[in-house]
Amino acid sequence: MNKIIYLLGVLSSLLMVNSVVLAQQSTNNSPSNAVGWYNQGVDKIGAGNYQGAIADFTQAIQLAPQDPDSYYNRGYAYHIIGKIDQALADYNLAIQLNPQFAYAYGNRCYAFYQMKDYQKALSDCSEAIKLNPNYADFYIYRGNAQDDLGNHQAAIADYTEAIRLNSNYAKAYYNRALAYNRAQLLPEAIADYTKSVQLDPNFADAYYNRGITQFKLGNESEAIADLQKASQLFKTQGNTTYSQKANDTLQKLQMDMDSR
């Protein structure tokens, strides 16, 4: 009998930290002003010390509460460690202080998307695009929200614009492929998964989804090869859960073939 096999989901990543150095830091161990705390926080984000960065940006905010960049970067650090509510609060303050802050709208869009508040995500991404229409990730974010709302053609249009802006963006091809899958445009999905693995040969998710799509098209040997490749890559990358998922999917497909 036929088994239900699920595709892996869309991919996103947070936008960049605003790392403009405003002035020289103090030569002391502890910064003497807001600029020093701000710069130290940026350095700690670069080193992956997000809790330390949050503490430093908080010090900068206490000394210069009207600086939107400090709120934005603290929000970014909260977002990275999964504290979405605190991140949203800081993005809100950054936007209040600087209504033209495109990156703050973009990351708030992503936060709303993670909370499955897709309408708010669409609104914020559209505002980010209005402010900076040449940044590919804004279209990725909006496309993700459109796709999860079932607006697959709108999602495809956004991913296509992201690709126009950055033709080497493997994630954009991958997400557009998933939208093509959901719109039952399987050959188009195959083409985009193929482009994404050409750009990123270690893109395990793309191999996995291409394998599922190949199977739906009746290309069984190609499906098996892709799922085996996905399992191998996931294992190499330390993702044992998804490696096992690829192996389980292979077994389900083989059982389906044997039952015919």
HELIX and SHEET records of a PDB file:
HELIX    1   1 ALA A   34  GLY A   46  1                                  13    
HELIX    2   2 TYR A   50  LEU A   63  1                                  14    
HELIX    3   3 PRO A   68  ILE A   80  1                                  13    
HELIX    4   4 ILE A   84  LEU A   97  1                                  14    
HELIX    5   5 ALA A  102  GLN A  114  1                                  13    
HELIX    6   6 TYR A  118  LEU A  131  1                                  14    
HELIX    7   7 ALA A  136  ASP A  148  1                                  13    
HELIX    8   8 HIS A  152  LEU A  165  1                                  14    
HELIX    9   9 ALA A  170  ARG A  182  1                                  13    
HELIX   10  10 LEU A  186  LEU A  199  1                                  14    
HELIX   11  11 ALA A  204  LYS A  216  1                                  13    
HELIX   12  12 GLU A  220  THR A  236  1                                  17    
HELIX   13  13 THR A  240  ASP A  258  1                                  19    
END                                                                             
